[in-house]
Each structure stands twice: as structure tokens, then as C-alpha cells.
């Protein structure tokens, strides 16, 4: 371990104990972030909360997280994702915790502490809750910020099947989508550039990175004359380094291939003329934000929860596929598909509070801090 890392590690413990030493009465709202890729899910809500007098704390296990340096009105703390994080959650004493990290109290490193009043889960994907996540990923949260009615139906059915205590399911919307839509609105006429964004998912045989098929389809795109931006999932960057390096090595001498690992930049999504993916949640975000169709590489559905079929409910990402895109086998010209004209209507029909989700969330969070909170179901 280098001297720099030793200093960082010691500083993490200092920051952790500084946070834990603050009286709970002063810790109104705490955000915990696993990493910088989740900042977009928090930013809008934090912006709205900053207009109030509530004290906000932001803790991240990523020293590069923008939230750590966003505002002088937020108290921030940087800790590691191992023992320091475990110590945090074992002793968490805040009125409200908001996080995009699932599996509360399902694993030893994310215990639920009775010193915290409200655990809120904020969705970081528009995908359904019963396939793309671990079984029981949301069971132990008190409140779920839901993107659409489909998630409410899924969670309620899960509660019924497994005889779980009903949670508060708040009609939130999706902060990340609002961020993308607002960014797109800054340009009155969103200009698409003639490149292909190749953005596979992660965590299973559906992933083009993990199943080894990425090179085959990247080659087919480049042979059609397109410039291609290869944007791996943030988790793939951490967990599939060997596979990603093999892909880069294959195409590093081709000027039409660009490896893109900037997690925070969204313009690469908004300006892409075409998106090619597998079962990644980026498909829905791209289609809704741009109005463009998605090209899917067919393969097994992402199914982290092997008991997802017990609900007998089709996942949103499966039911919406043909409505927002096409299955592409690599042979047909990418530009020959017809535009999908109803994408924006589909978005409005399925997602709560479009362009207003952050204000809705902030008001609800503030209501929980009142002596007699109002719980919206």
C-alpha cells in the first residue's frame, strides 16, 4: 500500500467517526453513494432539498464522486467500500437514509440499523424490480421511490407471494431520466451525430462483454462504415477488465473505434444517432430521452433473480422492447429501420412525474421530517 493510499485510508476513518459523532437530531437527510455513476440519480433531488433548511449529508465510497464537492451547504464524507462502509451501516444514526444501493440487510456488509428512522431506496434504473436485481433486493427498505406503476404492481405482488410487510411505495419518477431530458432541452433542436453507441449491460450471460460476442457485433457495425463508441457498463469497468482489454486490443488500430469510459458524460448518449445494446437499462433511457429507436442484440434476458417468474409478470424491459426498438442480427443496414413514432407517448404513459420528479421527491422527504409526517402511498 502506497503512502497516498495509507493517508486516504486513515482519512476515511477520521471522516467516518466525524459523521457518526454528529447527533441524530442534526442529521436530517443522509445520502449514501456507491460511486460517481449514481450522482445523476441524486443531483436533482439534492438541488431541490438545498432550497430548504434541512441539513444534508452526502457519503460516498468513491473519492471522485461529484457529490463530494458539489455544494458548501452539504456536509460530505469519503469512506471506503469495505470495513469503513460496514462500520457506517452498523451504526447509522440519521433520520433518513437515501441510497441507490439495493439488498439492505441481505448481506453482512449492508446491515439495517434501528437507529435510522427511514430507509429510502431510489431506483437507478427503469428496469423491473423482479428480474434484474437479486431476489429480496428491496424487501427491507421502508420506502421505495418507484419510477412507474409497473414497479408498484411488481413489489406489491412480491409482498403478497412472500408474505412481506407492506412498504411505502412512493410515486416518484426517475431523476436520471429528468436529468437527460433537461440536458437535451438545452439544445432546442437536439442534433444527432452519425455514430453508433455500443453499450452492453453486465452481470450475466446476456451481457455482450461477458458472453464474448461484443467483438463480433462491433466488427459488423464498423464494416457498415460507422464510427463506434464502445461504452461499457460502469460495473463492467470494475469486474470485466480482461474482457474489455481484449475488445480494445482487437480494435485499437481502427480509427472508427473509440473506447469511452467517462461515466459522468451524458452527451455521448444524447447525441448518438443509434444505440446498440443487449438487455441493458440504457436502452429505455436512450429511447425516452432522444425519441430514437434502439437496436437490440438478441440473447437471454437479464435474470439475476432466478425466481422472478414466480410473479407471473413480464418485465418492463421485455414488454417494451418491440415498442422502442428492433432485434438486430448484424446483417441489415442500421439506418434501414423505421422510426418508432410513439416512444414519447410510451414514456408519458409509464413513468411518473416526468420533469418534476425531483421536486416531488424533495417535498415528500421534507414531509417525513415533520412531527406528523404525511405518507403518500
Sine and cosine of phi, psi and omega as CSV:
sin_phi,cos_phi,sin_psi,cos_psi,sin_omega,cos_omega
0.00,0.00,0.78,-0.63,-0.03,-1.00
-0.96,0.27,0.29,-0.96,0.02,-1.00
-0.86,0.50,-0.62,0.79,0.01,-1.00
-0.89,0.46,-0.68,0.73,-0.01,-1.00
-0.94,0.35,-0.58,0.81,0.04,-1.00
-0.90,0.44,-0.70,0.71,0.03,-1.00
-0.89,0.47,-0.66,0.75,0.01,-1.00
-0.90,0.44,-0.67,0.75,0.00,-1.00
-0.90,0.44,-0.72,0.70,0.02,-1.00
-0.90,0.44,-0.66,0.75,0.01,-1.00
-0.89,0.45,-0.56,0.83,0.05,-1.00
-0.88,0.48,-0.67,0.74,0.04,-1.00
-0.91,0.40,-0.64,0.77,0.02,-1.00
-0.88,0.48,-0.71,0.70,-0.01,-1.00
-0.91,0.41,-0.65,0.76,0.00,-1.00
-0.87,0.48,-0.75,0.66,-0.02,-1.00
-0.93,0.38,-0.51,0.86,0.08,-1.00
-0.90,0.43,-0.67,0.75,0.02,-1.00
-0.92,0.39,-0.73,0.68,-0.06,-1.00
-0.92,0.40,-0.41,0.91,-0.02,-1.00
-0.98,0.21,-0.23,0.97,0.02,-1.00
-0.96,0.28,0.71,-0.70,0.00,-1.00
-0.88,0.47,0.61,-0.79,-0.03,-1.00
-0.85,0.52,-0.59,0.81,-0.02,-1.00
-0.86,0.50,-0.41,0.91,0.01,-1.00
-1.00,-0.07,-0.18,0.98,-0.02,-1.00
-0.98,-0.17,0.99,0.11,-0.07,-1.00
-0.94,0.33,-0.82,0.58,-0.13,-0.99
-0.72,-0.70,0.81,-0.59,0.06,-1.00
-0.85,-0.52,0.76,-0.65,0.13,-0.99
-0.97,-0.24,0.71,-0.70,0.17,-0.99
-0.89,-0.46,0.78,-0.63,-0.01,-1.00
-0.86,-0.50,0.74,-0.67,0.08,-1.00
-0.95,0.32,-0.50,0.86,-0.05,-1.00
-0.10,-0.99,0.12,-0.99,-0.12,-0.99
-0.89,0.46,-0.41,0.91,-0.03,-1.00
-0.91,0.41,-0.28,0.96,-0.03,-1.00
-0.99,-0.10,-0.03,1.00,-0.05,-1.00
-0.84,0.55,-0.63,0.78,-0.02,-1.00
-0.88,0.47,-0.45,0.89,0.01,-1.00
-0.96,0.26,-0.37,0.93,-0.05,-1.00
-0.98,-0.21,-0.52,0.86,-0.23,-0.97
-0.81,0.58,-0.77,0.64,-0.06,-1.00
-0.90,0.44,-0.64,0.77,0.02,-1.00
-0.91,0.42,-0.68,0.73,0.02,-1.00
-0.90,0.44,-0.66,0.75,0.04,-1.00
-0.83,0.56,-0.68,0.73,0.01,-1.00
-0.94,0.33,-0.64,0.77,-0.01,-1.00
-0.92,0.39,-0.49,0.87,0.01,-1.00
-0.91,0.42,-0.29,0.96,0.04,-1.00
-0.98,0.21,-0.22,0.98,0.01,-1.00
-0.99,-0.14,-0.06,-1.00,0.00,-1.00
-0.98,-0.18,0.15,0.99,-0.04,-1.00
-0.96,0.27,0.59,-0.81,0.00,-1.00
-0.99,0.12,0.78,-0.63,-0.08,-1.00
-0.90,-0.43,0.71,-0.71,0.05,-1.00
-0.84,-0.55,0.68,-0.73,-0.02,-1.00
-0.80,-0.61,0.87,-0.50,-0.01,-1.00
-0.88,-0.47,0.73,-0.69,0.01,-1.00
-0.68,-0.73,0.52,-0.85,0.10,-1.00
-0.99,-0.14,0.34,0.94,0.03,-1.00
-0.75,-0.66,0.92,-0.38,-0.05,-1.00
-0.90,0.43,-0.28,0.96,0.03,-1.00
-1.00,-0.08,0.12,0.99,-0.02,-1.00
-0.91,0.42,0.82,-0.57,-0.01,-1.00
-0.86,0.51,-0.45,0.89,-0.01,-1.00
-0.89,0.45,-0.38,0.92,-0.01,-1.00
-0.95,0.30,-0.30,0.96,-0.07,-1.00
-0.75,-0.66,0.41,0.91,-0.16,-0.99
-0.99,0.16,-0.69,0.73,-0.10,-0.99
-0.49,-0.87,0.62,-0.78,0.07,-1.00
-0.94,0.33,-0.20,0.98,0.01,-1.00
-1.00,0.03,0.03,1.00,0.05,-1.00
-0.91,-0.42,0.74,-0.68,0.11,-0.99
-1.00,0.05,0.82,-0.58,-0.12,-0.99
-0.87,-0.49,0.47,-0.89,-0.04,-1.00
-0.58,-0.81,0.71,-0.71,0.01,-1.00
-0.92,-0.40,0.85,-0.52,-0.01,-1.00
-0.76,-0.65,0.20,-0.98,0.04,-1.00
-0.99,0.12,0.06,-1.00,-0.04,-1.00
-0.98,-0.20,0.31,0.95,-0.01,-1.00
-0.90,-0.45,-0.93,-0.36,-0.13,-0.99
-0.92,0.39,-0.58,0.82,0.00,-1.00
-0.91,0.41,-0.67,0.74,0.03,-1.00
-0.91,0.41,-0.67,0.75,0.04,-1.00
-0.86,0.51,-0.70,0.71,0.02,-1.00
-0.89,0.46,-0.61,0.79,0.04,-1.00
-0.86,0.52,-0.80,0.60,-0.11,-0.99
-0.95,0.31,-0.50,0.87,0.04,-1.00
-0.93,0.36,-0.41,0.91,-0.08,-1.00
-0.85,-0.53,0.30,0.96,-0.12,-0.99
-0.87,0.49,0.85,-0.52,-0.03,-1.00
-0.76,-0.65,0.98,0.19,0.01,-1.00
-0.70,-0.72,0.38,-0.93,0.02,-1.00
-0.94,0.33,-0.66,0.75,-0.02,-1.00
-0.69,-0.72,0.77,-0.64,0.19,-0.98
-0.93,-0.36,0.75,-0.66,0.07,-1.00
-0.86,-0.51,0.79,-0.61,-0.03,-1.00
-0.48,-0.88,0.38,-0.92,0.13,-0.99
-0.98,-0.19,0.12,0.99,-0.03,-1.00
-1.00,0.02,0.91,-0.43,-0.03,-1.00
-0.99,0.16,-0.12,-0.99,0.11,-0.99
0.93,0.37,0.57,0.82,0.07,-1.00
-0.84,0.54,0.78,-0.62,0.06,-1.00
0.90,0.43,0.24,0.97,0.05,-1.00
-0.99,-0.14,-0.32,0.95,0.00,-1.00
-0.75,-0.66,0.47,-0.88,-0.07,-1.00
-0.85,0.53,-0.47,0.88,-0.08,-1.00
-1.00,0.03,0.07,1.00,0.05,-1.00
-0.67,-0.75,0.89,0.45,-0.01,-1.00
-0.97,0.24,0.45,-0.89,0.07,-1.00
-1.00,-0.06,0.75,-0.66,-0.07,-1.00
-0.95,-0.30,0.73,-0.68,-0.04,-1.00
-0.97,0.25,0.01,1.00,0.07,-1.00
-0.99,0.11,-0.13,0.99,0.00,-1.00
-0.96,-0.28,0.72,-0.70,-0.12,-0.99
-0.98,0.21,-0.71,0.70,-0.11,-0.99
-0.71,-0.70,0.85,-0.53,0.14,-0.99
-0.98,-0.19,0.88,-0.47,-0.03,-1.00
-0.92,-0.38,0.79,-0.62,0.11,-0.99
-0.99,-0.16,0.78,-0.62,0.01,-1.00
-0.94,-0.34,0.90,-0.43,-0.06,-1.00
-0.87,0.49,0.69,-0.73,0.07,-1.00
-0.93,-0.36,0.31,0.95,0.05,-1.00
-0.42,-0.91,0.44,-0.90,0.07,-1.00
-1.00,0.02,0.07,1.00,-0.02,-1.00
-0.96,0.28,0.31,-0.95,0.02,-1.00
-0.91,0.42,0.31,-0.95,-0.09,-1.00
-1.00,0.01,-0.22,0.97,-0.19,-0.98
-0.95,-0.32,0.11,0.99,0.07,-1.00
-0.81,-0.58,-0.73,0.68,-0.16,-0.99
-0.99,0.13,-0.07,1.00,-0.02,-1.00
-0.85,-0.53,0.26,-0.97,0.08,-1.00
-0.88,0.48,0.49,-0.87,0.11,-0.99
-0.87,0.49,0.74,-0.67,0.00,-1.00
0.98,0.18,0.23,0.97,-0.10,-1.00
-0.86,0.51,-0.47,0.88,-0.09,-1.00
-0.90,-0.43,0.05,1.00,-0.17,-0.99
-0.88,0.47,-0.52,0.86,-0.16,-0.99
-0.98,-0.22,0.10,0.99,0.12,-0.99
-0.99,0.16,0.44,-0.90,0.04,-1.00
-1.00,0.10,-0.57,0.82,-0.09,-1.00
-0.68,-0.74,0.69,-0.73,0.10,-1.00
-0.89,-0.46,0.81,-0.59,0.13,-0.99
-0.99,0.11,0.97,-0.24,-0.11,-0.99
-1.00,-0.01,0.58,-0.81,-0.01,-1.00
-0.99,0.16,-0.57,0.82,-0.06,-1.00
-0.39,-0.92,0.13,-0.99,-0.06,-1.00
-0.89,0.45,-0.47,0.88,-0.01,-1.00
-0.88,0.47,-0.59,0.81,0.03,-1.00
-0.95,0.33,-0.59,0.81,0.05,-1.00
-0.88,0.47,-0.71,0.71,0.01,-1.00
-0.88,0.47,-0.65,0.76,-0.01,-1.00
-0.90,0.44,-0.71,0.70,-0.05,-1.00
-0.94,0.35,-0.65,0.76,0.03,-1.00
-0.89,0.46,-0.65,0.76,0.02,-1.00
-0.93,0.37,-0.62,0.79,0.08,-1.00
-0.86,0.50,-0.70,0.72,0.03,-1.00
-0.87,0.49,-0.65,0.76,-0.01,-1.00
-0.93,0.37,-0.70,0.72,-0.04,-1.00
-0.91,0.41,-0.66,0.75,-0.09,-1.00
-0.98,-0.18,0.14,0.99,0.04,-1.00
0.81,0.58,0.78,0.63,-0.04,-1.00
-1.00,-0.09,0.41,-0.91,0.09,-1.00
-0.91,0.41,0.78,-0.63,-0.01,-1.00
-0.88,0.47,0.69,-0.73,0.05,-1.00
-0.99,-0.12,0.25,-0.97,0.17,-0.98
-0.99,0.13,0.86,-0.51,0.00,-1.00
-0.95,-0.32,0.97,-0.23,-0.11,-0.99
-1.00,-0.02,0.73,-0.68,0.00,-1.00
-0.98,0.20,1.00,0.02,-0.11,-0.99
-1.00,-0.04,-0.89,0.46,-0.21,-0.98
0.90,-0.43,-0.50,-0.86,-0.06,-1.00
-0.58,-0.81,0.96,-0.29,-0.08,-1.00
-0.86,0.51,-0.64,0.77,-0.03,-1.00
-0.90,0.44,-0.64,0.77,0.04,-1.00
-0.90,0.44,-0.68,0.73,0.04,-1.00
-0.88,0.48,-0.62,0.79,0.05,-1.00
-0.88,0.48,-0.72,0.69,0.00,-1.00
-0.91,0.42,-0.69,0.73,-0.01,-1.00
-0.90,0.43,-0.67,0.75,0.02,-1.00
-0.92,0.40,-0.61,0.79,0.03,-1.00
-0.91,0.41,-0.62,0.78,0.03,-1.00
-0.92,0.38,-0.56,0.83,-0.03,-1.00
-0.93,0.36,-0.36,0.93,0.02,-1.00
-0.88,0.48,-0.50,0.87,0.14,-0.99
-0.98,-0.18,0.93,-0.36,-0.06,-1.00
-0.81,0.58,-0.60,0.80,0.06,-1.00
-0.86,-0.50,0.98,-0.22,-0.03,-1.00
-0.91,0.40,0.86,-0.50,-0.03,-1.00
-0.99,-0.12,0.82,-0.57,0.03,-1.00
-1.00,-0.07,0.67,-0.74,0.02,-1.00
-0.98,-0.18,0.56,-0.83,-0.14,-0.99
-0.97,0.23,0.84,0.54,0.09,-1.00
-0.82,-0.57,0.32,-0.95,0.03,-1.00
-0.97,-0.24,0.77,-0.64,0.12,-0.99
-0.99,-0.11,0.88,-0.47,-0.01,-1.00
-0.96,-0.27,0.96,-0.28,-0.17,-0.99
-0.74,-0.68,1.00,0.07,-0.01,-1.00
-0.96,0.27,0.29,-0.96,0.07,-1.00
-1.00,0.04,-0.31,-0.95,-0.04,-1.00
-0.54,-0.84,0.12,-0.99,0.17,-0.99
0.94,0.34,0.82,0.57,0.12,-0.99
0.47,-0.88,0.09,-1.00,-0.04,-1.00
-0.94,0.34,-0.22,0.97,0.06,-1.00
-0.94,0.34,-0.43,0.90,-0.11,-0.99
-0.94,0.33,0.80,-0.60,0.01,-1.00
-0.92,0.40,-0.41,0.91,0.09,-1.00
-0.96,0.27,-0.74,0.68,-0.11,-0.99
-0.98,0.22,-0.48,0.88,-0.01,-1.00
-1.00,-0.02,0.01,1.00,0.13,-0.99
0.99,0.13,0.14,0.99,-0.07,-1.00
-1.00,-0.08,-0.05,1.00,-0.06,-1.00
-0.86,0.51,-0.70,0.71,-0.05,-1.00
-0.86,0.50,-0.66,0.75,-0.01,-1.00
-0.86,0.52,-0.73,0.68,-0.08,-1.00
-0.99,0.17,-0.51,0.86,0.12,-0.99
-0.88,0.47,-0.67,0.74,0.03,-1.00
-0.86,0.50,-0.66,0.75,-0.03,-1.00
-0.92,0.39,-0.57,0.82,0.05,-1.00
-0.93,0.37,-0.74,0.68,-0.04,-1.00
-0.90,0.44,-0.59,0.81,0.03,-1.00
-0.90,0.43,-0.39,0.92,0.07,-1.00
-0.99,0.14,-0.01,1.00,0.11,-0.99
1.00,-0.07,0.14,0.99,-0.06,-1.00
-1.00,0.01,0.52,-0.85,0.24,-0.97
-0.98,0.21,0.69,-0.72,-0.08,-1.00
-0.82,-0.57,0.77,-0.64,0.12,-0.99
-0.98,-0.21,0.88,-0.48,0.02,-1.00
-1.00,-0.05,0.93,-0.36,-0.06,-1.00
-0.88,-0.47,1.00,-0.05,0.03,-1.00
-0.92,0.39,0.39,-0.92,0.11,-0.99
-0.89,0.45,0.58,-0.81,0.01,-1.00
-0.81,0.59,-0.58,0.81,0.02,-1.00
-0.94,0.33,-0.53,0.85,0.07,-1.00
-0.91,0.42,-0.59,0.81,0.02,-1.00
-0.87,0.50,-0.50,0.87,0.00,-1.00
-1.00,0.02,-0.59,0.81,-0.21,-0.98
-0.95,-0.30,-0.26,0.97,-0.08,-1.00
-0.79,-0.61,0.72,0.69,-0.07,-1.00
-0.89,0.46,-0.64,0.77,-0.01,-1.00
-0.89,0.46,-0.73,0.68,-0.01,-1.00
-0.90,0.44,-0.66,0.76,0.00,-1.00
-0.92,0.40,-0.67,0.74,0.03,-1.00
-0.89,0.46,-0.58,0.81,0.05,-1.00
-0.90,0.44,-0.63,0.78,0.03,-1.00
-0.92,0.39,-0.72,0.70,0.00,-1.00
-0.88,0.48,-0.68,0.73,0.00,-1.00
-0.88,0.48,-0.58,0.82,-0.02,-1.00
-0.92,0.39,-0.56,0.83,-0.14,-0.99
-0.87,-0.49,0.13,0.99,-0.13,-0.99
-0.88,0.48,-0.40,0.92,-0.01,-1.00
-1.00,-0.08,0.06,1.00,0.01,-1.00
-0.98,-0.18,0.88,-0.48,-0.06,-1.00
-0.92,0.39,-0.27,0.96,0.01,-1.00
-0.99,0.10,-0.11,0.99,0.02,-1.00
-0.97,-0.25,0.78,-0.63,0.03,-1.00
-0.77,-0.63,0.84,-0.55,0.10,-0.99
-1.00,0.09,0.83,-0.56,-0.10,-0.99
-0.84,-0.55,0.94,-0.35,-0.04,-1.00
-0.87,-0.50,0.32,0.95,0.06,-1.00
-0.99,0.17,0.97,-0.26,-0.10,-1.00
-0.94,0.35,-0.51,0.86,-0.16,-0.99
-1.00,0.04,-0.40,0.92,-0.08,-1.00
-0.98,0.21,0.84,-0.55,-0.02,-1.00
-0.98,-0.18,-0.23,0.97,-0.02,-1.00
-0.86,0.51,-0.51,0.86,0.01,-1.00
-0.88,0.47,-0.49,0.87,0.05,-1.00
-0.99,0.17,-0.74,0.67,-0.12,-0.99
-0.93,0.38,-0.48,0.87,-0.09,-1.00
-0.98,-0.18,-0.01,1.00,0.00,-1.00
-0.95,0.31,0.76,-0.65,0.05,-1.00
-0.94,0.35,-0.56,0.83,-0.03,-1.00
-0.67,-0.75,0.54,-0.84,0.12,-0.99
-0.85,-0.53,0.75,-0.66,0.12,-0.99
-0.87,-0.49,0.77,-0.64,-0.03,-1.00
-0.46,-0.89,-0.09,-1.00,0.03,-1.00
-0.94,-0.34,-0.99,-0.15,0.07,-1.00
-0.91,-0.42,0.36,0.93,-0.03,-1.00
-0.92,0.38,0.57,-0.82,0.04,-1.00
-0.91,0.41,-0.25,0.97,0.02,-1.00
-0.88,0.47,-0.40,0.92,-0.01,-1.00
-0.86,0.51,-0.74,0.67,-0.04,-1.00
-0.94,0.35,-0.66,0.75,0.01,-1.00
-0.88,0.48,-0.71,0.70,-0.01,-1.00
-0.89,0.45,-0.75,0.66,-0.04,-1.00
-0.88,0.48,-0.71,0.70,-0.04,-1.00
-0.93,0.36,-0.61,0.79,-0.06,-1.00
-0.97,0.26,-0.58,0.82,-0.10,-0.99
-0.96,-0.27,-0.42,0.91,-0.11,-0.99
0.99,0.14,0.03,1.00,0.00,-1.00
-1.00,0.06,0.40,-0.92,0.07,-1.00
-0.98,0.19,0.34,-0.94,0.00,-1.00
-0.94,-0.35,0.61,-0.79,0.14,-0.99
-0.97,-0.25,0.87,-0.50,-0.03,-1.00
-0.98,-0.19,0.68,-0.73,0.22,-0.98
-1.00,0.04,0.85,-0.52,-0.09,-1.00
-0.95,0.32,0.57,-0.82,0.00,-1.00
0.02,-1.00,-0.03,-1.00,0.00,-1.00
-0.86,0.51,0.64,-0.77,0.04,-1.00
-0.91,0.42,0.57,-0.82,0.10,-1.00
-0.90,0.44,0.87,-0.50,-0.09,-1.00
-0.62,-0.79,0.97,0.26,0.03,-1.00
-0.93,0.37,-0.64,0.77,0.07,-1.00
-1.00,0.07,0.95,-0.30,-0.06,-1.00
-0.95,0.30,-0.19,0.98,0.05,-1.00
-0.96,-0.28,0.29,0.96,-0.02,-1.00
-0.86,0.51,-0.50,0.87,-0.02,-1.00
-0.92,0.39,-0.28,0.96,0.01,-1.00
-0.87,0.50,-0.45,0.89,0.00,-1.00
-0.96,0.27,-0.34,0.94,-0.06,-1.00
0.81,0.58,0.66,0.75,0.04,-1.00
-0.77,-0.64,0.79,-0.61,0.02,-1.00
-0.94,0.35,0.68,-0.73,0.02,-1.00
-0.92,0.40,0.57,-0.82,0.00,-1.00
-0.84,0.55,-0.67,0.74,-0.03,-1.00
-0.91,0.42,-0.40,0.92,0.05,-1.00
-1.00,0.09,-0.67,0.74,-0.06,-1.00
-0.94,0.34,-0.41,0.91,-0.08,-1.00
-1.00,-0.08,-0.16,0.99,-0.14,-0.99
-0.80,0.60,-0.81,0.58,-0.07,-1.00
-0.96,0.29,-0.26,0.96,0.00,-1.00
-0.99,0.14,-0.44,0.90,-0.05,-1.00
-0.89,-0.46,-0.01,1.00,-0.04,-1.00
-0.25,-0.97,-0.22,-0.98,-0.04,-1.00
-0.69,-0.72,0.44,-0.90,0.17,-0.99
-0.99,0.12,0.79,-0.61,-0.05,-1.00
-0.90,-0.44,0.81,-0.58,-0.02,-1.00
-0.99,-0.12,0.02,1.00,0.04,-1.00
0.99,-0.11,-0.13,0.99,-0.06,-1.00
-0.99,-0.15,-0.65,0.76,-0.03,-1.00
-0.95,0.30,0.57,-0.82,0.05,-1.00
-0.88,0.48,0.73,-0.68,-0.08,-1.00
-0.86,0.51,-0.56,0.83,-0.08,-1.00
-0.99,0.15,-0.05,1.00,-0.12,-0.99
-1.00,0.00,0.01,1.00,0.02,-1.00
-0.99,0.11,0.53,-0.85,0.02,-1.00
-0.98,0.21,0.55,-0.84,0.07,-1.00
-0.90,0.43,0.54,-0.84,0.10,-0.99
-1.00,-0.05,0.92,-0.40,-0.17,-0.99
-0.99,0.12,-0.28,0.96,-0.13,-0.99
-0.97,-0.24,0.24,0.97,-0.11,-0.99
-0.87,0.50,-0.71,0.71,-0.02,-1.00
-0.91,0.41,-0.59,0.81,0.07,-1.00
-0.91,0.41,-0.64,0.76,0.04,-1.00
-0.88,0.47,-0.65,0.76,0.04,-1.00
-0.87,0.50,-0.76,0.65,-0.04,-1.00
-0.91,0.42,-0.52,0.86,-0.02,-1.00
-0.97,0.26,-0.40,0.92,-0.16,-0.99
-0.92,-0.40,-0.36,0.93,-0.11,-0.99
-0.93,-0.37,0.73,-0.69,0.00,-1.00
-0.96,0.28,0.54,-0.84,0.30,-0.95
0.75,0.66,0.76,0.65,-0.02,-1.00
-0.88,0.48,0.76,-0.65,-0.04,-1.00
0.91,0.41,0.20,0.98,0.04,-1.00
-0.67,-0.74,0.16,0.99,-0.12,-0.99
-0.91,0.41,-0.56,0.83,-0.06,-1.00
-0.93,0.36,-0.66,0.75,0.04,-1.00
-0.91,0.41,-0.67,0.74,0.03,-1.00
-0.87,0.49,-0.70,0.71,-0.01,-1.00
-0.91,0.42,-0.71,0.71,-0.01,-1.00
-0.87,0.49,-0.69,0.72,0.01,-1.00
-0.89,0.46,-0.64,0.77,0.00,-1.00
-0.92,0.38,-0.69,0.73,0.02,-1.00
-0.87,0.50,-0.69,0.73,0.02,-1.00
-0.88,0.47,-0.58,0.82,0.00,-1.00
-0.91,0.41,-0.50,0.86,0.01,-1.00
-0.93,0.36,-0.37,0.93,-0.05,-1.00
-1.00,-0.01,-0.08,1.00,0.06,-1.00
-0.97,0.22,0.42,-0.91,-0.01,-1.00
-0.79,0.61,-0.64,0.77,0.07,-1.00
-0.85,-0.53,0.99,-0.10,-0.08,-1.00
-0.96,0.27,0.50,-0.87,0.05,-1.00
-0.98,-0.21,0.87,-0.49,-0.02,-1.00
-0.98,-0.18,0.91,-0.42,0.03,-1.00
-1.00,0.03,0.82,-0.58,0.01,-1.00
-0.97,-0.22,0.00,0.00,0.00,0.00
